[in-house]
Amino acid sequence: MTHPAQFPATGMPDSDWWKALWPDPESVLRRLGIDFGTSVLDLCCGDGHFTAPLAHIVGGLGKVVAVDLDKEMIEKAKLRAHRAGVANGIIRWIACDACSLQEVLPNTPDYVLIANTFHGVPDKQKMARDVFNALKPGGTLAIVNWHFRPRDDTTVLGQPRGPKTTMRMTPEQVMDDVLPVGFNLHGVIELPPYHYGIVFDKPKVS
């Protein structure tokens, strides 16, 4: 999910505490509006906490594309998907950054998910624009973020977790970066205990 040059001061946590935080990732994804038949790009997929559950929800060959800068993270995500029973070839894995999306994606996705990464992107509006250009007209972008709360207050397995307090974003701050590129706000969804999902729509071509 991270790369020292593009994502300073961020890091990929141990998978054990993601499981403690969200033991049922499929329910999180369904709350964000992802359903059977949707083609989804898991952007900055990291070690794949959401990637295999996405494949289970949407079904079908080539419905999930997972992108990350870090090839090592891609390999960890592949292993995780295999252990979760996802057949080889169901998920398309790509190592690249967001600015290359239109060039490397095998299809135009209906939905882009960015989970627990947006806060660490240096040029957030550029990433939003790259996603906008890669999405189908009428498509959806969902950004999952930690709430803007002191890090000491967001504990998992007895320890403070998540990004530094100064890196956290309110939904309004996310809107300030995403809406100017052309998205419309769909809504904000609470994802207890410490996250929210903010959902945007790309307008349909008239």
VOPAGU-2260 file (C-alpha; in pm, 1 decimal, decimal comma):
REM VOPAGU-2260
SITE   aa  ch    i         X         Y         Z
SITE  MET   A    0       0,0       0,0       0,0
SITE  THR   A    1     289,8     233,5      49,0
SITE  HIS   A    2     603,7     355,1    -120,4
SITE  PRO   A    3     861,1     576,5      54,7
SITE  ALA   A    4     867,6     838,0    -220,6
SITE  GLN   A    5     494,2     873,6    -284,1
SITE  PHE   A    6     352,8     795,2      61,2
SITE  PRO   A    7     578,1     946,0     327,4
SITE  ALA   A    8     515,5     869,5     695,0
SITE  THR   A    9     271,4     588,7     619,5
SITE  GLY   A   10     314,6     217,0     665,5
SITE  MET   A   11     140,0    -115,6     619,9
SITE  PRO   A   12      25,6    -255,7     955,0
SITE  ASP   A   13      20,9    -617,0    1065,0
SITE  SER   A   14    -275,8    -805,9     929,1
SITE  ASP   A   15    -372,7    -940,7    1272,1
SITE  TRP   A   16    -505,3    -610,9    1395,4
SITE  TRP   A   17    -697,8    -543,9    1076,2
SITE  LYS   A   18    -878,5    -870,2    1148,7
SITE  ALA   A   19    -946,4    -751,8    1502,6
SITE  LEU   A   20   -1070,8    -415,3    1377,4
SITE  TRP   A   21   -1282,1    -550,3    1089,3
SITE  PRO   A   22   -1339,9    -924,1    1129,9
SITE  ASP   A   23   -1601,8    -917,4     853,1
SITE  PRO   A   24   -1457,9    -707,7     567,6
SITE  GLU   A   25   -1734,1    -820,2     329,8
SITE  SER   A   26   -1992,8    -640,1     541,8
SITE  VAL   A   27   -1784,1    -321,2     523,0
SITE  LEU   A   28   -1771,0    -347,0     144,6
SITE  ARG   A   29   -2143,5    -411,0     114,6
SITE  ARG   A   30   -2215,5    -104,4     328,7
SITE  LEU   A   31   -2016,6      92,1      70,5
SITE  GLY   A   32   -2254,9     -28,4    -201,4
SITE  ILE   A   33   -2041,9    -296,5    -365,5
SITE  ASP   A   34   -2252,3    -584,8    -498,1
SITE  PHE   A   35   -2248,1    -882,1    -732,5
SITE  GLY   A   36   -2141,6    -800,8   -1087,2
SITE  THR   A   37   -1965,9    -473,6   -1007,1
SITE  SER   A   38   -1621,9    -432,2   -1160,4
SITE  VAL   A   39   -1397,4    -295,0    -886,3
SITE  LEU   A   40   -1049,9    -146,7    -872,3
SITE  ASP   A   41    -888,0    -193,8    -530,5
SITE  LEU   A   42    -643,0      95,8    -551,8
SITE  CYS   A   43    -350,3      83,2    -308,0
SITE  CYS   A   44    -457,9    -267,8    -211,3
SITE  GLY   A   45    -167,3    -327,8      28,2
SITE  ASP   A   46    -162,1    -682,3     161,9
SITE  GLY   A   47    -514,9    -744,0      35,9
SITE  HIS   A   48    -739,4    -719,8     341,9
SITE  PHE   A   49   -1027,3    -614,7     116,0
SITE  THR   A   50    -916,7    -771,2    -214,0
SITE  ALA   A   51   -1024,6   -1132,3    -161,3
SITE  PRO   A   52   -1356,3   -1025,9      -1,7
SITE  LEU   A   53   -1418,3    -807,8    -307,6
SITE  ALA   A   54   -1372,6   -1110,7    -531,9
SITE  HIS   A   55   -1617,4   -1310,8    -320,6
SITE  ILE   A   56   -1879,8   -1036,7    -345,9
SITE  VAL   A   57   -1863,1    -939,6    -711,7
SITE  GLY   A   58   -1795,8   -1283,9    -862,7
SITE  GLY   A   59   -1676,5   -1354,3   -1213,8
SITE  LEU   A   60   -1345,6   -1349,3   -1394,3
SITE  GLY   A   61   -1174,6   -1010,8   -1416,8
SITE  LYS   A   62   -1422,1    -823,7   -1198,6
SITE  VAL   A   63   -1153,4    -722,2    -947,4
SITE  VAL   A   64    -829,3    -545,1   -1031,3
SITE  ALA   A   65    -584,2    -481,5    -746,7
SITE  VAL   A   66    -320,6    -210,4    -785,6
SITE  ASP   A   67     -35,1    -118,8    -555,8
SITE  LEU   A   68     298,7      58,0    -591,1
SITE  ASP   A   69     476,8    -207,3    -387,5
SITE  LYS   A   70     537,6    -539,0    -563,8
SITE  GLU   A   71     604,4    -705,7    -229,3
SITE  MET   A   72     259,7    -602,0    -108,2
SITE  ILE   A   73     107,7    -741,6    -426,1
SITE  GLU   A   74     270,8   -1077,9    -356,1
SITE  LYS   A   75     137,5   -1077,3       0,8
SITE  ALA   A   76    -209,5    -992,6    -127,5
SITE  LYS   A   77    -193,3   -1275,7    -381,6
SITE  LEU   A   78    -104,5   -1522,8    -107,6
SITE  ARG   A   79    -384,4   -1392,5     108,8
SITE  ALA   A   80    -635,3   -1430,2    -174,0
SITE  HIS   A   81    -515,5   -1785,3    -241,9
SITE  ARG   A   82    -558,7   -1876,3     125,4
SITE  ALA   A   83    -909,0   -1727,2     112,7
SITE  GLY   A   84   -1002,2   -1964,0    -167,7
SITE  VAL   A   85    -992,9   -1720,9    -460,0
SITE  ALA   A   86    -900,9   -1912,4    -774,6
SITE  ASN   A   87    -600,0   -1807,9    -980,3
SITE  GLY   A   88    -688,0   -1556,6   -1249,4
SITE  ILE   A   89   -1000,1   -1419,9   -1080,3
SITE  ILE   A   90    -814,9   -1109,1    -960,4
SITE  ARG   A   91    -591,9    -908,9   -1191,5
SITE  TRP   A   92    -281,3    -782,3   -1007,3
SITE  ILE   A   93     -93,6    -472,9   -1126,7
SITE  ALA   A   94     205,8    -292,8    -975,5
SITE  CYS   A   95     190,0      75,3   -1071,4
SITE  ASP   A   96      88,3     414,0    -936,7
SITE  ALA   A   97    -240,9     594,0    -985,0
SITE  CYS   A   98    -118,1     820,6   -1263,6
SITE  SER   A   99     -75,3     515,8   -1492,2
SITE  LEU   A  100    -423,1     374,5   -1439,9
SITE  GLN   A  101    -570,0     452,6   -1779,9
SITE  GLU   A  102    -272,1     294,9   -1951,6
SITE  VAL   A  103    -257,8     -31,7   -1754,6
SITE  LEU   A  104    -613,6    -122,2   -1654,2
SITE  PRO   A  105    -760,1    -412,6   -1853,4
SITE  ASN   A  106   -1107,3    -256,8   -1836,5
SITE  THR   A  107   -1283,9      54,7   -1714,0
SITE  PRO   A  108   -1408,2      -8,6   -1360,4
SITE  ASP   A  109   -1751,2      68,1   -1221,7
SITE  TYR   A  110   -1608,3     129,8    -877,0
SITE  VAL   A  111   -1277,3     237,6    -722,0
SITE  LEU   A  112   -1197,8     166,8    -358,1
SITE  ILE   A  113    -917,3     350,6    -175,3
SITE  ALA   A  114    -892,2     221,0     180,8
SITE  ASN   A  115    -667,5     361,8     452,3
SITE  THR   A  116    -429,2     530,2     210,0
SITE  PHE   A  117    -570,2     861,9      90,4
SITE  HIS   A  118    -446,5    1048,9     397,7
SITE  GLY   A  119     -86,2     972,9     298,1
SITE  VAL   A  120    -103,4    1080,7     -67,3
SITE  PRO   A  121     103,7    1398,9    -120,2
SITE  ASP   A  122    -105,4    1522,7    -415,3
SITE  LYS   A  123    -454,3    1407,5    -325,3
SITE  GLN   A  124    -633,1    1610,1    -589,7
SITE  LYS   A  125    -414,2    1459,6    -861,2
SITE  MET   A  126    -497,3    1108,4    -742,8
SITE  ALA   A  127    -866,8    1198,3    -741,9
SITE  ARG   A  128    -834,7    1329,4   -1096,7
SITE  ASP   A  129    -652,9    1014,7   -1211,8
SITE  VAL   A  130    -929,8     801,7   -1061,8
SITE  PHE   A  131   -1198,7    1020,0   -1219,1
SITE  ASN   A  132   -1041,9     972,4   -1561,7
SITE  ALA   A  133   -1014,4     594,7   -1513,8
SITE  LEU   A  134   -1374,6     539,8   -1397,1
SITE  LYS   A  135   -1675,3     467,3   -1613,4
SITE  PRO   A  136   -1926,3     751,1   -1646,7
SITE  GLY   A  137   -2170,1     700,4   -1362,5
SITE  GLY   A  138   -1904,2     512,3   -1165,6
SITE  THR   A  139   -1827,9     534,8    -796,0
SITE  LEU   A  140   -1526,1     623,7    -584,0
SITE  ALA   A  141   -1517,7     526,1    -215,1
SITE  ILE   A  142   -1247,1     647,3      21,8
SITE  VAL   A  143   -1218,1     476,7     359,7
SITE  ASN   A  144   -1039,6     691,0     619,0
SITE  TRP   A  145    -966,7     698,3     987,6
SITE  HIS   A  146   -1174,9     960,0    1166,7
SITE  PHE   A  147    -996,0    1278,2    1269,0
SITE  ARG   A  148    -939,5    1170,6    1627,6
SITE  PRO   A  149    -625,4    1160,2    1842,5
SITE  ARG   A  150    -426,7     848,7    1766,2
SITE  ASP   A  151    -420,7     757,1    2134,3
SITE  ASP   A  152    -800,4     726,2    2120,5
SITE  THR   A  153    -804,7     472,9    1832,4
SITE  THR   A  154    -678,6     157,1    1994,7
SITE  VAL   A  155    -677,1    -193,6    1850,9
SITE  LEU   A  156    -560,3    -490,9    2057,8
SITE  GLY   A  157    -467,7    -249,2    2333,2
SITE  GLN   A  158    -239,6     -23,8    2129,5
SITE  PRO   A  159    -292,4     310,4    1951,6
SITE  ARG   A  160    -331,4     240,1    1579,5
SITE  GLY   A  161    -366,8     426,2    1253,6
SITE  PRO   A  162    -187,7     726,1    1105,0
SITE  LYS   A  163     -49,6    1014,7    1305,9
SITE  THR   A  164    -316,6    1249,5    1432,4
SITE  THR   A  165    -181,8    1528,6    1211,3
SITE  MET   A  166    -229,8    1316,1     897,0
SITE  ARG   A  167    -593,7    1231,0     958,7
SITE  MET   A  168    -867,4    1394,0     752,4
SITE  THR   A  169   -1224,4    1497,7     814,9
SITE  PRO   A  170   -1482,0    1412,9     547,2
SITE  GLU   A  171   -1491,2    1783,8     460,1
SITE  GLN   A  172   -1116,5    1784,5     393,0
SITE  VAL   A  173   -1156,2    1485,1     163,0
SITE  MET   A  174   -1436,0    1664,4     -22,5
SITE  ASP   A  175   -1210,2    1966,3     -70,7
SITE  ASP   A  176    -965,9    1745,6    -263,1
SITE  VAL   A  177   -1210,9    1527,4    -454,3
SITE  LEU   A  178   -1509,0    1741,6    -554,6
SITE  PRO   A  179   -1309,5    1994,0    -763,3
SITE  VAL   A  180   -1206,8    1727,1   -1016,5
SITE  GLY   A  181   -1571,0    1664,0   -1113,9
SITE  PHE   A  182   -1712,2    1409,9    -867,7
SITE  ASN   A  183   -2045,7    1454,8    -691,7
SITE  LEU   A  184   -2088,7    1364,4    -325,6
SITE  HIS   A  185   -2302,4    1054,8    -274,6
SITE  GLY   A  186   -2275,5    1028,8     103,6
SITE  VAL   A  187   -2072,8     955,6     415,3
SITE  ILE   A  188   -2104,5     616,1     583,9
SITE  GLU   A  189   -1992,9     538,0     937,7
SITE  LEU   A  190   -1766,7     232,6     960,7
SITE  PRO   A  191   -1722,6     164,8    1333,0
SITE  PRO   A  192   -1527,0     179,5    1542,9
SITE  TYR   A  193   -1287,6     439,2    1398,8
SITE  HIS   A  194   -1350,4     488,3    1025,2
SITE  TYR   A  195   -1583,9     646,7     777,9
SITE  GLY   A  196   -1637,9     583,4     409,8
SITE  ILE   A  197   -1701,0     880,4     184,8
SITE  VAL   A  198   -1863,4     792,1    -146,8
SITE  PHE   A  199   -1852,3     998,3    -465,6
SITE  ASP   A  200   -2021,0     954,4    -803,3
SITE  LYS   A  201   -1880,7    1037,2   -1144,2
SITE  PRO   A  202   -2155,9    1205,4   -1348,9
SITE  LYS   A  203   -2310,5    1009,7   -1631,5
SITE  VAL   A  204   -2251,2    1136,1   -1981,1
SITE  SER   A  205   -2571,6    1296,0   -2109,5
